[in-house]
Amino acid sequence: MSFGQSFQITPVIMLRAAAAIVNGGKLVTPHFAVKAAGADGETVQEFCYETVTDAITEETSNTMKDILRQVVEDGGGKNAYIEGFSIGGKTATSQKLPRGSGKYIASFVGFSSVDNPRVIAMCLIDEPQGVYYGGTIAAPVIRELFENILPYLEIYPN
C-alpha cells in the first residue's frame, strides 16, 4: 500500500481496501450495478458480487472508524469537516518516483457516516502545483462532494 514513497496500487484497489476498513471488514468486489430494471421500473435481474468477510475484524474496523473520524474532526483532514455531519477520512501525500523529483500525488479518502458508512469517496490530485498536501488540497474536494451527496442520500446533520 502507499505510504508516502510512491503509489504502488490502483485507486480502485485502495478504495476497496479503505471500504473494508470502515464497513466492518467486508472486502467487496468493485462493481457498477446492483440490478437491472425494465421500462416499468420492475427489477429484471439482480447482480451478485463476491464479498470476502473478515478481511479485518469488526472490532478493528470500529477502532479505525473512530481514528478516522478524529482525523477529520481534529487532525490533518479538517478541511473535509462539515458541521453536524459524521465524516471520517485519511489524508495522503505520496512522493512520485524518481525520489527527489519534486512531484507528488495528494489524496484524501472520506466516508460518511462514521457509525453507519453509506458513502465513500476518494480524491487524487496528480502533480499539484504549489501546495501538495492531501489534507490541504484534496480534503476540500471531498467536503464539497459530500455537501452535495449526503443530502441526496438523505443523510442530514445530527
Phi and psi in radians as a Rosetta constraint file:
Dihedral C 1 N 2 CA 2 C 2 CIRCULARHARMONIC -1.254 0.35
Dihedral N 2 CA 2 C 2 N 3 CIRCULARHARMONIC 2.362 0.35
Dihedral C 2 N 3 CA 3 C 3 CIRCULARHARMONIC -2.475 0.35
Dihedral N 3 CA 3 C 3 N 4 CIRCULARHARMONIC 0.532 0.35
Dihedral C 3 N 4 CA 4 C 4 CIRCULARHARMONIC 1.932 0.35
Dihedral N 4 CA 4 C 4 N 5 CIRCULARHARMONIC -0.310 0.35
Dihedral C 4 N 5 CA 5 C 5 CIRCULARHARMONIC -2.052 0.35
Dihedral N 5 CA 5 C 5 N 6 CIRCULARHARMONIC 1.165 0.35
Dihedral C 5 N 6 CA 6 C 6 CIRCULARHARMONIC 1.492 0.35
Dihedral N 6 CA 6 C 6 N 7 CIRCULARHARMONIC 2.496 0.35
Dihedral C 6 N 7 CA 7 C 7 CIRCULARHARMONIC -1.323 0.35
Dihedral N 7 CA 7 C 7 N 8 CIRCULARHARMONIC 2.317 0.35
Dihedral C 7 N 8 CA 8 C 8 CIRCULARHARMONIC -2.099 0.35
Dihedral N 8 CA 8 C 8 N 9 CIRCULARHARMONIC 0.024 0.35
Dihedral C 8 N 9 CA 9 C 9 CIRCULARHARMONIC -2.371 0.35
Dihedral N 9 CA 9 C 9 N 10 CIRCULARHARMONIC 2.858 0.35
Dihedral C 9 N 10 CA 10 C 10 CIRCULARHARMONIC -1.363 0.35
Dihedral N 10 CA 10 C 10 N 11 CIRCULARHARMONIC 2.746 0.35
Dihedral C 10 N 11 CA 11 C 11 CIRCULARHARMONIC -1.026 0.35
Dihedral N 11 CA 11 C 11 N 12 CIRCULARHARMONIC -0.646 0.35
Dihedral C 11 N 12 CA 12 C 12 CIRCULARHARMONIC -1.125 0.35
Dihedral N 12 CA 12 C 12 N 13 CIRCULARHARMONIC -0.736 0.35
Dihedral C 12 N 13 CA 13 C 13 CIRCULARHARMONIC -1.166 0.35
Dihedral N 13 CA 13 C 13 N 14 CIRCULARHARMONIC -0.691 0.35
Dihedral C 13 N 14 CA 14 C 14 CIRCULARHARMONIC -1.118 0.35
Dihedral N 14 CA 14 C 14 N 15 CIRCULARHARMONIC -0.750 0.35
Dihedral C 14 N 15 CA 15 C 15 CIRCULARHARMONIC -1.145 0.35
Dihedral N 15 CA 15 C 15 N 16 CIRCULARHARMONIC -0.649 0.35
Dihedral C 15 N 16 CA 16 C 16 CIRCULARHARMONIC -1.070 0.35
Dihedral N 16 CA 16 C 16 N 17 CIRCULARHARMONIC -0.782 0.35
Dihedral C 16 N 17 CA 17 C 17 CIRCULARHARMONIC -1.140 0.35
Dihedral N 17 CA 17 C 17 N 18 CIRCULARHARMONIC -0.750 0.35
Dihedral C 17 N 18 CA 18 C 18 CIRCULARHARMONIC -1.092 0.35
Dihedral N 18 CA 18 C 18 N 19 CIRCULARHARMONIC -0.693 0.35
Dihedral C 18 N 19 CA 19 C 19 CIRCULARHARMONIC -1.083 0.35
Dihedral N 19 CA 19 C 19 N 20 CIRCULARHARMONIC -0.723 0.35
Dihedral C 19 N 20 CA 20 C 20 CIRCULARHARMONIC -1.106 0.35
Dihedral N 20 CA 20 C 20 N 21 CIRCULARHARMONIC -0.595 0.35
Dihedral C 20 N 21 CA 21 C 21 CIRCULARHARMONIC -1.143 0.35
Dihedral N 21 CA 21 C 21 N 22 CIRCULARHARMONIC -0.619 0.35
Dihedral C 21 N 22 CA 22 C 22 CIRCULARHARMONIC -1.776 0.35
Dihedral N 22 CA 22 C 22 N 23 CIRCULARHARMONIC -0.146 0.35
Dihedral C 22 N 23 CA 23 C 23 CIRCULARHARMONIC -1.780 0.35
Dihedral N 23 CA 23 C 23 N 24 CIRCULARHARMONIC 0.281 0.35
Dihedral C 23 N 24 CA 24 C 24 CIRCULARHARMONIC 1.663 0.35
Dihedral N 24 CA 24 C 24 N 25 CIRCULARHARMONIC 0.111 0.35
Dihedral C 24 N 25 CA 25 C 25 CIRCULARHARMONIC 1.798 0.35
Dihedral N 25 CA 25 C 25 N 26 CIRCULARHARMONIC 0.249 0.35
Dihedral C 25 N 26 CA 26 C 26 CIRCULARHARMONIC -1.607 0.35
Dihedral N 26 CA 26 C 26 N 27 CIRCULARHARMONIC 2.105 0.35
Dihedral C 26 N 27 CA 27 C 27 CIRCULARHARMONIC -1.610 0.35
Dihedral N 27 CA 27 C 27 N 28 CIRCULARHARMONIC 1.803 0.35
Dihedral C 27 N 28 CA 28 C 28 CIRCULARHARMONIC -1.674 0.35
Dihedral N 28 CA 28 C 28 N 29 CIRCULARHARMONIC 2.370 0.35
Dihedral C 28 N 29 CA 29 C 29 CIRCULARHARMONIC -1.154 0.35
Dihedral N 29 CA 29 C 29 N 30 CIRCULARHARMONIC 2.213 0.35
Dihedral C 29 N 30 CA 30 C 30 CIRCULARHARMONIC -1.033 0.35
Dihedral N 30 CA 30 C 30 N 31 CIRCULARHARMONIC 2.451 0.35
Dihedral C 30 N 31 CA 31 C 31 CIRCULARHARMONIC -2.730 0.35
Dihedral N 31 CA 31 C 31 N 32 CIRCULARHARMONIC 2.868 0.35
Dihedral C 31 N 32 CA 32 C 32 CIRCULARHARMONIC -1.956 0.35
Dihedral N 32 CA 32 C 32 N 33 CIRCULARHARMONIC -0.191 0.35
Dihedral C 32 N 33 CA 33 C 33 CIRCULARHARMONIC -2.473 0.35
Dihedral N 33 CA 33 C 33 N 34 CIRCULARHARMONIC 2.571 0.35
Dihedral C 33 N 34 CA 34 C 34 CIRCULARHARMONIC -1.957 0.35
Dihedral N 34 CA 34 C 34 N 35 CIRCULARHARMONIC -0.379 0.35
Dihedral C 34 N 35 CA 35 C 35 CIRCULARHARMONIC -2.801 0.35
Dihedral N 35 CA 35 C 35 N 36 CIRCULARHARMONIC 2.814 0.35
Dihedral C 35 N 36 CA 36 C 36 CIRCULARHARMONIC -1.997 0.35
Dihedral N 36 CA 36 C 36 N 37 CIRCULARHARMONIC 2.413 0.35
Dihedral C 36 N 37 CA 37 C 37 CIRCULARHARMONIC -2.143 0.35
Dihedral N 37 CA 37 C 37 N 38 CIRCULARHARMONIC 2.601 0.35
Dihedral C 37 N 38 CA 38 C 38 CIRCULARHARMONIC -1.412 0.35
Dihedral N 38 CA 38 C 38 N 39 CIRCULARHARMONIC 3.125 0.35
Dihedral C 38 N 39 CA 39 C 39 CIRCULARHARMONIC -1.047 0.35
Dihedral N 39 CA 39 C 39 N 40 CIRCULARHARMONIC -0.468 0.35
Dihedral C 39 N 40 CA 40 C 40 CIRCULARHARMONIC -1.478 0.35
Dihedral N 40 CA 40 C 40 N 41 CIRCULARHARMONIC -0.020 0.35
Dihedral C 40 N 41 CA 41 C 41 CIRCULARHARMONIC 1.542 0.35
Dihedral N 41 CA 41 C 41 N 42 CIRCULARHARMONIC -0.094 0.35
Dihedral C 41 N 42 CA 42 C 42 CIRCULARHARMONIC -1.312 0.35
Dihedral N 42 CA 42 C 42 N 43 CIRCULARHARMONIC 2.468 0.35
Dihedral C 42 N 43 CA 43 C 43 CIRCULARHARMONIC -1.163 0.35
Dihedral N 43 CA 43 C 43 N 44 CIRCULARHARMONIC 2.205 0.35
Dihedral C 43 N 44 CA 44 C 44 CIRCULARHARMONIC -1.671 0.35
Dihedral N 44 CA 44 C 44 N 45 CIRCULARHARMONIC -0.679 0.35
Dihedral C 44 N 45 CA 45 C 45 CIRCULARHARMONIC -2.669 0.35
Dihedral N 45 CA 45 C 45 N 46 CIRCULARHARMONIC 2.413 0.35
Dihedral C 45 N 46 CA 46 C 46 CIRCULARHARMONIC -1.856 0.35
Dihedral N 46 CA 46 C 46 N 47 CIRCULARHARMONIC 2.414 0.35
Dihedral C 46 N 47 CA 47 C 47 CIRCULARHARMONIC -1.725 0.35
Dihedral N 47 CA 47 C 47 N 48 CIRCULARHARMONIC 2.495 0.35
Dihedral C 47 N 48 CA 48 C 48 CIRCULARHARMONIC -2.048 0.35
Dihedral N 48 CA 48 C 48 N 49 CIRCULARHARMONIC 2.498 0.35
Dihedral C 48 N 49 CA 49 C 49 CIRCULARHARMONIC -2.306 0.35
Dihedral N 49 CA 49 C 49 N 50 CIRCULARHARMONIC 2.583 0.35
Dihedral C 49 N 50 CA 50 C 50 CIRCULARHARMONIC -1.138 0.35
Dihedral N 50 CA 50 C 50 N 51 CIRCULARHARMONIC 2.362 0.35
Dihedral C 50 N 51 CA 51 C 51 CIRCULARHARMONIC -2.246 0.35
Dihedral N 51 CA 51 C 51 N 52 CIRCULARHARMONIC 2.202 0.35
Dihedral C 51 N 52 CA 52 C 52 CIRCULARHARMONIC -1.664 0.35
Dihedral N 52 CA 52 C 52 N 53 CIRCULARHARMONIC 2.099 0.35
Dihedral C 52 N 53 CA 53 C 53 CIRCULARHARMONIC -1.543 0.35
Dihedral N 53 CA 53 C 53 N 54 CIRCULARHARMONIC 2.787 0.35
Dihedral C 53 N 54 CA 54 C 54 CIRCULARHARMONIC 1.093 0.35
Dihedral N 54 CA 54 C 54 N 55 CIRCULARHARMONIC 0.610 0.35
Dihedral C 54 N 55 CA 55 C 55 CIRCULARHARMONIC -1.060 0.35
Dihedral N 55 CA 55 C 55 N 56 CIRCULARHARMONIC -0.660 0.35
Dihedral C 55 N 56 CA 56 C 56 CIRCULARHARMONIC -2.427 0.35
Dihedral N 56 CA 56 C 56 N 57 CIRCULARHARMONIC 2.871 0.35
Dihedral C 56 N 57 CA 57 C 57 CIRCULARHARMONIC -1.299 0.35
Dihedral N 57 CA 57 C 57 N 58 CIRCULARHARMONIC 2.734 0.35
Dihedral C 57 N 58 CA 58 C 58 CIRCULARHARMONIC -1.098 0.35
Dihedral N 58 CA 58 C 58 N 59 CIRCULARHARMONIC -0.617 0.35
Dihedral C 58 N 59 CA 59 C 59 CIRCULARHARMONIC -1.079 0.35
Dihedral N 59 CA 59 C 59 N 60 CIRCULARHARMONIC -0.779 0.35
Dihedral C 59 N 60 CA 60 C 60 CIRCULARHARMONIC -1.123 0.35
Dihedral N 60 CA 60 C 60 N 61 CIRCULARHARMONIC -0.716 0.35
Dihedral C 60 N 61 CA 61 C 61 CIRCULARHARMONIC -1.022 0.35
Dihedral N 61 CA 61 C 61 N 62 CIRCULARHARMONIC -0.799 0.35
Dihedral C 61 N 62 CA 62 C 62 CIRCULARHARMONIC -1.093 0.35
Dihedral N 62 CA 62 C 62 N 63 CIRCULARHARMONIC -0.705 0.35
Dihedral C 62 N 63 CA 63 C 63 CIRCULARHARMONIC -1.101 0.35
Dihedral N 63 CA 63 C 63 N 64 CIRCULARHARMONIC -0.792 0.35
Dihedral C 63 N 64 CA 64 C 64 CIRCULARHARMONIC -1.130 0.35
Dihedral N 64 CA 64 C 64 N 65 CIRCULARHARMONIC -0.696 0.35
Dihedral C 64 N 65 CA 65 C 65 CIRCULARHARMONIC -1.047 0.35
Dihedral N 65 CA 65 C 65 N 66 CIRCULARHARMONIC -0.715 0.35
Dihedral C 65 N 66 CA 66 C 66 CIRCULARHARMONIC -1.161 0.35
Dihedral N 66 CA 66 C 66 N 67 CIRCULARHARMONIC -0.725 0.35
Dihedral C 66 N 67 CA 67 C 67 CIRCULARHARMONIC -1.091 0.35
Dihedral N 67 CA 67 C 67 N 68 CIRCULARHARMONIC -0.763 0.35
Dihedral C 67 N 68 CA 68 C 68 CIRCULARHARMONIC -1.227 0.35
Dihedral N 68 CA 68 C 68 N 69 CIRCULARHARMONIC -0.490 0.35
Dihedral C 68 N 69 CA 69 C 69 CIRCULARHARMONIC -1.124 0.35
Dihedral N 69 CA 69 C 69 N 70 CIRCULARHARMONIC -0.738 0.35
Dihedral C 69 N 70 CA 70 C 70 CIRCULARHARMONIC -1.147 0.35
Dihedral N 70 CA 70 C 70 N 71 CIRCULARHARMONIC -0.546 0.35
Dihedral C 70 N 71 CA 71 C 71 CIRCULARHARMONIC -1.029 0.35
Dihedral N 71 CA 71 C 71 N 72 CIRCULARHARMONIC -0.711 0.35
Dihedral C 71 N 72 CA 72 C 72 CIRCULARHARMONIC -1.400 0.35
Dihedral N 72 CA 72 C 72 N 73 CIRCULARHARMONIC -0.687 0.35
Dihedral C 72 N 73 CA 73 C 73 CIRCULARHARMONIC -1.306 0.35
Dihedral N 73 CA 73 C 73 N 74 CIRCULARHARMONIC -0.670 0.35
Dihedral C 73 N 74 CA 74 C 74 CIRCULARHARMONIC -2.271 0.35
Dihedral N 74 CA 74 C 74 N 75 CIRCULARHARMONIC -0.082 0.35
Dihedral C 74 N 75 CA 75 C 75 CIRCULARHARMONIC -2.079 0.35
Dihedral N 75 CA 75 C 75 N 76 CIRCULARHARMONIC -2.628 0.35
Dihedral C 75 N 76 CA 76 C 76 CIRCULARHARMONIC -1.151 0.35
Dihedral N 76 CA 76 C 76 N 77 CIRCULARHARMONIC -0.254 0.35
Dihedral C 76 N 77 CA 77 C 77 CIRCULARHARMONIC -1.681 0.35
Dihedral N 77 CA 77 C 77 N 78 CIRCULARHARMONIC 0.272 0.35
Dihedral C 77 N 78 CA 78 C 78 CIRCULARHARMONIC -1.057 0.35
Dihedral N 78 CA 78 C 78 N 79 CIRCULARHARMONIC -0.336 0.35
Dihedral C 78 N 79 CA 79 C 79 CIRCULARHARMONIC -1.302 0.35
Dihedral N 79 CA 79 C 79 N 80 CIRCULARHARMONIC -0.063 0.35
Dihedral C 79 N 80 CA 80 C 80 CIRCULARHARMONIC -1.746 0.35
Dihedral N 80 CA 80 C 80 N 81 CIRCULARHARMONIC -0.060 0.35
Dihedral C 80 N 81 CA 81 C 81 CIRCULARHARMONIC -1.170 0.35
Dihedral N 81 CA 81 C 81 N 82 CIRCULARHARMONIC 2.361 0.35
Dihedral C 81 N 82 CA 82 C 82 CIRCULARHARMONIC -2.211 0.35
Dihedral N 82 CA 82 C 82 N 83 CIRCULARHARMONIC 2.112 0.35
Dihedral C 82 N 83 CA 83 C 83 CIRCULARHARMONIC -0.879 0.35
Dihedral N 83 CA 83 C 83 N 84 CIRCULARHARMONIC 2.224 0.35
Dihedral C 83 N 84 CA 84 C 84 CIRCULARHARMONIC 1.540 0.35
Dihedral N 84 CA 84 C 84 N 85 CIRCULARHARMONIC -0.160 0.35
Dihedral C 84 N 85 CA 85 C 85 CIRCULARHARMONIC -1.840 0.35
Dihedral N 85 CA 85 C 85 N 86 CIRCULARHARMONIC 2.623 0.35
Dihedral C 85 N 86 CA 86 C 86 CIRCULARHARMONIC -1.700 0.35
Dihedral N 86 CA 86 C 86 N 87 CIRCULARHARMONIC 1.820 0.35
Dihedral C 86 N 87 CA 87 C 87 CIRCULARHARMONIC -2.226 0.35
Dihedral N 87 CA 87 C 87 N 88 CIRCULARHARMONIC 2.396 0.35
Dihedral C 87 N 88 CA 88 C 88 CIRCULARHARMONIC -2.074 0.35
Dihedral N 88 CA 88 C 88 N 89 CIRCULARHARMONIC 2.801 0.35
Dihedral C 88 N 89 CA 89 C 89 CIRCULARHARMONIC -3.054 0.35
Dihedral N 89 CA 89 C 89 N 90 CIRCULARHARMONIC 2.997 0.35
Dihedral C 89 N 90 CA 90 C 90 CIRCULARHARMONIC -2.428 0.35
Dihedral N 90 CA 90 C 90 N 91 CIRCULARHARMONIC 2.247 0.35
Dihedral C 90 N 91 CA 91 C 91 CIRCULARHARMONIC -1.544 0.35
Dihedral N 91 CA 91 C 91 N 92 CIRCULARHARMONIC 2.760 0.35
Dihedral C 91 N 92 CA 92 C 92 CIRCULARHARMONIC -2.711 0.35
Dihedral N 92 CA 92 C 92 N 93 CIRCULARHARMONIC 2.532 0.35
Dihedral C 92 N 93 CA 93 C 93 CIRCULARHARMONIC -2.351 0.35
Dihedral N 93 CA 93 C 93 N 94 CIRCULARHARMONIC 1.895 0.35
Dihedral C 93 N 94 CA 94 C 94 CIRCULARHARMONIC -1.875 0.35
Dihedral N 94 CA 94 C 94 N 95 CIRCULARHARMONIC 2.226 0.35
Dihedral C 94 N 95 CA 95 C 95 CIRCULARHARMONIC -1.356 0.35
Dihedral N 95 CA 95 C 95 N 96 CIRCULARHARMONIC 2.289 0.35
Dihedral C 95 N 96 CA 96 C 96 CIRCULARHARMONIC -1.483 0.35
Dihedral N 96 CA 96 C 96 N 97 CIRCULARHARMONIC 2.660 0.35
Dihedral C 96 N 97 CA 97 C 97 CIRCULARHARMONIC -1.407 0.35
Dihedral N 97 CA 97 C 97 N 98 CIRCULARHARMONIC 2.592 0.35
Dihedral C 97 N 98 CA 98 C 98 CIRCULARHARMONIC -1.310 0.35
Dihedral N 98 CA 98 C 98 N 99 CIRCULARHARMONIC 2.537 0.35
Dihedral C 98 N 99 CA 99 C 99 CIRCULARHARMONIC -0.974 0.35
Dihedral N 99 CA 99 C 99 N 100 CIRCULARHARMONIC 2.501 0.35
Dihedral C 99 N 100 CA 100 C 100 CIRCULARHARMONIC 1.512 0.35
Dihedral N 100 CA 100 C 100 N 101 CIRCULARHARMONIC 0.029 0.35
Dihedral C 100 N 101 CA 101 C 101 CIRCULARHARMONIC -1.330 0.35
Dihedral N 101 CA 101 C 101 N 102 CIRCULARHARMONIC -0.243 0.35
Dihedral C 101 N 102 CA 102 C 102 CIRCULARHARMONIC 1.338 0.35
Dihedral N 102 CA 102 C 102 N 103 CIRCULARHARMONIC 0.295 0.35
Dihedral C 102 N 103 CA 103 C 103 CIRCULARHARMONIC -1.933 0.35
Dihedral N 103 CA 103 C 103 N 104 CIRCULARHARMONIC 2.435 0.35
Dihedral C 103 N 104 CA 104 C 104 CIRCULARHARMONIC -2.400 0.35
Dihedral N 104 CA 104 C 104 N 105 CIRCULARHARMONIC 2.880 0.35
Dihedral C 104 N 105 CA 105 C 105 CIRCULARHARMONIC -2.109 0.35
Dihedral N 105 CA 105 C 105 N 106 CIRCULARHARMONIC 2.079 0.35
Dihedral C 105 N 106 CA 106 C 106 CIRCULARHARMONIC -1.698 0.35
Dihedral N 106 CA 106 C 106 N 107 CIRCULARHARMONIC 2.373 0.35
Dihedral C 106 N 107 CA 107 C 107 CIRCULARHARMONIC -2.559 0.35
Dihedral N 107 CA 107 C 107 N 108 CIRCULARHARMONIC 2.836 0.35
Dihedral C 107 N 108 CA 108 C 108 CIRCULARHARMONIC -2.644 0.35
Dihedral N 108 CA 108 C 108 N 109 CIRCULARHARMONIC 2.339 0.35
Dihedral C 108 N 109 CA 109 C 109 CIRCULARHARMONIC -1.991 0.35
Dihedral N 109 CA 109 C 109 N 110 CIRCULARHARMONIC 2.221 0.35
Dihedral C 109 N 110 CA 110 C 110 CIRCULARHARMONIC -2.244 0.35
Dihedral N 110 CA 110 C 110 N 111 CIRCULARHARMONIC 2.675 0.35
Dihedral C 110 N 111 CA 111 C 111 CIRCULARHARMONIC -2.529 0.35
Dihedral N 111 CA 111 C 111 N 112 CIRCULARHARMONIC 2.763 0.35
Dihedral C 111 N 112 CA 112 C 112 CIRCULARHARMONIC -2.736 0.35
Dihedral N 112 CA 112 C 112 N 113 CIRCULARHARMONIC 2.621 0.35
Dihedral C 112 N 113 CA 113 C 113 CIRCULARHARMONIC -1.413 0.35
Dihedral N 113 CA 113 C 113 N 114 CIRCULARHARMONIC 2.856 0.35
Dihedral C 113 N 114 CA 114 C 114 CIRCULARHARMONIC -1.127 0.35
Dihedral N 114 CA 114 C 114 N 115 CIRCULARHARMONIC -0.766 0.35
Dihedral C 114 N 115 CA 115 C 115 CIRCULARHARMONIC -1.252 0.35
Dihedral N 115 CA 115 C 115 N 116 CIRCULARHARMONIC -0.552 0.35
Dihedral C 115 N 116 CA 116 C 116 CIRCULARHARMONIC -2.477 0.35
Dihedral N 116 CA 116 C 116 N 117 CIRCULARHARMONIC 1.364 0.35
Dihedral C 116 N 117 CA 117 C 117 CIRCULARHARMONIC -1.029 0.35
Dihedral N 117 CA 117 C 117 N 118 CIRCULARHARMONIC 2.206 0.35
Dihedral C 117 N 118 CA 118 C 118 CIRCULARHARMONIC -2.105 0.35
Dihedral N 118 CA 118 C 118 N 119 CIRCULARHARMONIC -0.280 0.35
Dihedral C 118 N 119 CA 119 C 119 CIRCULARHARMONIC -2.521 0.35
Dihedral N 119 CA 119 C 119 N 120 CIRCULARHARMONIC 2.469 0.35
Dihedral C 119 N 120 CA 120 C 120 CIRCULARHARMONIC -2.397 0.35
Dihedral N 120 CA 120 C 120 N 121 CIRCULARHARMONIC 2.486 0.35
Dihedral C 120 N 121 CA 121 C 121 CIRCULARHARMONIC -2.543 0.35
Dihedral N 121 CA 121 C 121 N 122 CIRCULARHARMONIC 2.677 0.35
Dihedral C 121 N 122 CA 122 C 122 CIRCULARHARMONIC -2.309 0.35
Dihedral N 122 CA 122 C 122 N 123 CIRCULARHARMONIC 2.431 0.35
Dihedral C 122 N 123 CA 123 C 123 CIRCULARHARMONIC -2.090 0.35
Dihedral N 123 CA 123 C 123 N 124 CIRCULARHARMONIC 2.199 0.35
Dihedral C 123 N 124 CA 124 C 124 CIRCULARHARMONIC -2.054 0.35
Dihedral N 124 CA 124 C 124 N 125 CIRCULARHARMONIC 2.263 0.35
Dihedral C 124 N 125 CA 125 C 125 CIRCULARHARMONIC -2.082 0.35
Dihedral N 125 CA 125 C 125 N 126 CIRCULARHARMONIC 1.923 0.35
Dihedral C 125 N 126 CA 126 C 126 CIRCULARHARMONIC -1.501 0.35
Dihedral N 126 CA 126 C 126 N 127 CIRCULARHARMONIC 2.161 0.35
Dihedral C 126 N 127 CA 127 C 127 CIRCULARHARMONIC 0.929 0.35
Dihedral N 127 CA 127 C 127 N 128 CIRCULARHARMONIC 0.981 0.35
Dihedral C 127 N 128 CA 128 C 128 CIRCULARHARMONIC -1.101 0.35
Dihedral N 128 CA 128 C 128 N 129 CIRCULARHARMONIC 2.642 0.35
Dihedral C 128 N 129 CA 129 C 129 CIRCULARHARMONIC -1.705 0.35
Dihedral N 129 CA 129 C 129 N 130 CIRCULARHARMONIC 2.420 0.35
Dihedral C 129 N 130 CA 130 C 130 CIRCULARHARMONIC 1.382 0.35
Dihedral N 130 CA 130 C 130 N 131 CIRCULARHARMONIC -2.164 0.35
Dihedral C 130 N 131 CA 131 C 131 CIRCULARHARMONIC -1.121 0.35
Dihedral N 131 CA 131 C 131 N 132 CIRCULARHARMONIC 2.320 0.35
Dihedral C 131 N 132 CA 132 C 132 CIRCULARHARMONIC -2.241 0.35
Dihedral N 132 CA 132 C 132 N 133 CIRCULARHARMONIC 0.326 0.35
Dihedral C 132 N 133 CA 133 C 133 CIRCULARHARMONIC -1.545 0.35
Dihedral N 133 CA 133 C 133 N 134 CIRCULARHARMONIC 2.335 0.35
Dihedral C 133 N 134 CA 134 C 134 CIRCULARHARMONIC -1.000 0.35
Dihedral N 134 CA 134 C 134 N 135 CIRCULARHARMONIC -0.713 0.35
Dihedral C 134 N 135 CA 135 C 135 CIRCULARHARMONIC -1.183 0.35
Dihedral N 135 CA 135 C 135 N 136 CIRCULARHARMONIC -0.432 0.35
Dihedral C 135 N 136 CA 136 C 136 CIRCULARHARMONIC -1.528 0.35
Dihedral N 136 CA 136 C 136 N 137 CIRCULARHARMONIC -0.724 0.35
Dihedral C 136 N 137 CA 137 C 137 CIRCULARHARMONIC -1.966 0.35
Dihedral N 137 CA 137 C 137 N 138 CIRCULARHARMONIC -0.426 0.35
Dihedral C 137 N 138 CA 138 C 138 CIRCULARHARMONIC -1.617 0.35
Dihedral N 138 CA 138 C 138 N 139 CIRCULARHARMONIC -0.633 0.35
Dihedral C 138 N 139 CA 139 C 139 CIRCULARHARMONIC -1.031 0.35
Dihedral N 139 CA 139 C 139 N 140 CIRCULARHARMONIC -0.712 0.35
Dihedral C 139 N 140 CA 140 C 140 CIRCULARHARMONIC -1.099 0.35
Dihedral N 140 CA 140 C 140 N 141 CIRCULARHARMONIC -0.502 0.35
Dihedral C 140 N 141 CA 141 C 141 CIRCULARHARMONIC -1.142 0.35
Dihedral N 141 CA 141 C 141 N 142 CIRCULARHARMONIC -0.747 0.35
Dihedral C 141 N 142 CA 142 C 142 CIRCULARHARMONIC -1.169 0.35
Dihedral N 142 CA 142 C 142 N 143 CIRCULARHARMONIC -0.694 0.35
Dihedral C 142 N 143 CA 143 C 143 CIRCULARHARMONIC -0.993 0.35
Dihedral N 143 CA 143 C 143 N 144 CIRCULARHARMONIC -0.857 0.35
Dihedral C 143 N 144 CA 144 C 144 CIRCULARHARMONIC -1.094 0.35
Dihedral N 144 CA 144 C 144 N 145 CIRCULARHARMONIC -0.704 0.35
Dihedral C 144 N 145 CA 145 C 145 CIRCULARHARMONIC -1.069 0.35
Dihedral N 145 CA 145 C 145 N 146 CIRCULARHARMONIC -0.826 0.35
Dihedral C 145 N 146 CA 146 C 146 CIRCULARHARMONIC -1.166 0.35
Dihedral N 146 CA 146 C 146 N 147 CIRCULARHARMONIC -0.568 0.35
Dihedral C 146 N 147 CA 147 C 147 CIRCULARHARMONIC -1.036 0.35
Dihedral N 147 CA 147 C 147 N 148 CIRCULARHARMONIC -0.482 0.35
Dihedral C 147 N 148 CA 148 C 148 CIRCULARHARMONIC -1.627 0.35
Dihedral N 148 CA 148 C 148 N 149 CIRCULARHARMONIC -0.704 0.35
Dihedral C 148 N 149 CA 149 C 149 CIRCULARHARMONIC -1.307 0.35
Dihedral N 149 CA 149 C 149 N 150 CIRCULARHARMONIC -0.753 0.35
Dihedral C 149 N 150 CA 150 C 150 CIRCULARHARMONIC -1.040 0.35
Dihedral N 150 CA 150 C 150 N 151 CIRCULARHARMONIC -0.834 0.35
Dihedral C 150 N 151 CA 151 C 151 CIRCULARHARMONIC -1.084 0.35
Dihedral N 151 CA 151 C 151 N 152 CIRCULARHARMONIC -0.632 0.35
Dihedral C 151 N 152 CA 152 C 152 CIRCULARHARMONIC -1.065 0.35
Dihedral N 152 CA 152 C 152 N 153 CIRCULARHARMONIC -0.649 0.35
Dihedral C 152 N 153 CA 153 C 153 CIRCULARHARMONIC -1.469 0.35
Dihedral N 153 CA 153 C 153 N 154 CIRCULARHARMONIC 0.128 0.35
Dihedral C 153 N 154 CA 154 C 154 CIRCULARHARMONIC 1.044 0.35
Dihedral N 154 CA 154 C 154 N 155 CIRCULARHARMONIC 0.688 0.35
Dihedral C 154 N 155 CA 155 C 155 CIRCULARHARMONIC -1.839 0.35
Dihedral N 155 CA 155 C 155 N 156 CIRCULARHARMONIC 2.007 0.35
Dihedral C 155 N 156 CA 156 C 156 CIRCULARHARMONIC -2.011 0.35
Dihedral N 156 CA 156 C 156 N 157 CIRCULARHARMONIC 2.851 0.35
Dihedral C 156 N 157 CA 157 C 157 CIRCULARHARMONIC -1.006 0.35
Dihedral N 157 CA 157 C 157 N 158 CIRCULARHARMONIC 2.613 0.35
